[in-house]
């Protein structure tokens, strides 16, 4: 998009571009998402940015009306396989907060200077600035949804000091942490860790929740996952192994969010609640849920391409916004794809780690690869490769390299590797061997298969 096209999106308050770019108004010093309901500024006063971090780095504050920091993420980062796309996925997972820029560079196979240069050149912000913007958003969520002490929130959000936390919040939101907390309604705010953190997981455009929850219900592993409730009002719950501790999450299916065929749907959200043993895991947990539910997808681009195909057109019209779910834990999914649901449940009972405080039927974490490395046959080979890094499935992994490493393992055939690539690595354009998936469906062949699956059409 050129800048004139972006301005037209701003002028029409087009929510389809929320998260794809941001605009800032020089006369007010505020930056917004394209769908902001405020009066449209004059073109000469508007600047455009690829990321919220770039807008913040240029001295602009986040709009209090449209909350641009809460916009869905750009679908571009999930599609792209280059270093910038991989870096953005890793930063979203909290790697910079945990391992620094040096750790990010090692995972990408580049020097820290190269990573800094490429991100700054394309996005207008380096890895530190991008991570800082993410920390500010995490801090706002904790301030406005929990009763945790402000000092505790500072470190939970990933800041190195309370002073850094205060300075960042004031710079991004033009309010102190205390003022930011006071501006939020008290209703719904949790007072204790055990009550969980309420979240709205935003998505753009229509979201066909039925197919996503059908899939999750059909493959749920007892002890780790459950789906309860009637269709249209189901709740998905699961346990999470996170960098600093563990978590239990509940995500609600929302009826009526699929939109109408041909309608411009502004988007919505999935309601969720996170129970964390360590609040420092909030950013990572949220990003893993976004990947699991494919919340950063661009359904307009997907439906436009697939809807042009005669075979898929009626399916797209019937189910706008079909998503391609990912995985909350890529290594867990790889094991499950190899052994199947029944054996996965046996592994949970035999080798899964018990939760310190079981939550209903959720009693275990799925066993880590290291705990399965001594298993005989293909399972042991896969677990050992995951444990020692021979196979990497983290958000920054090179998808081609990962698939090649998987296929080199005993017992991993092309269909299993394709399933892992599409779900664990979030590749939107996977064609399993032996399946009729024409090139005209590219770069959304994974979504095309989900349309066929949702329609129960033979593939």
Secondary structure, DSSP 8 states (H G I E B T S, - for coil): --HHHHHHHHHTT-GGGBTTBEEEETTTTEEEETT--S----GGGEEEESSHHHHHHTT-EE-TTT-GGGS---THHHH--SHHHHHHHHHHTTHHHHHHHHHHHHHHTS-HHHHHHHHHHHHSS-HHHHHHHHHHHHHHHHHHHB---HHHHHHHTT-SSHHHHHHHHHHHHSS-HHHHHHTS-STT-B-SGGG-EEEEEEESS---HHHHHHHHHHH--TTTEEEESSTTS-EEEEEEE-SSSEEEEEEE--TT-S--TT-----EEEEEEEEESSGGGHHHHHHHHHHHTTTT--HHHHHHHHHTSHHHHHHHHHSTT------SSHHHHHHHHHH-HHHHHHHHHHH-EEEEEEETTEEEE---HHHHTTSSHHHHHHHHHHHHTSS--STT--HHHHHHHHHTSTT--HHHHHHHHHHTS--S----TTS---GGGTT-HHHHHHHHHHTT---
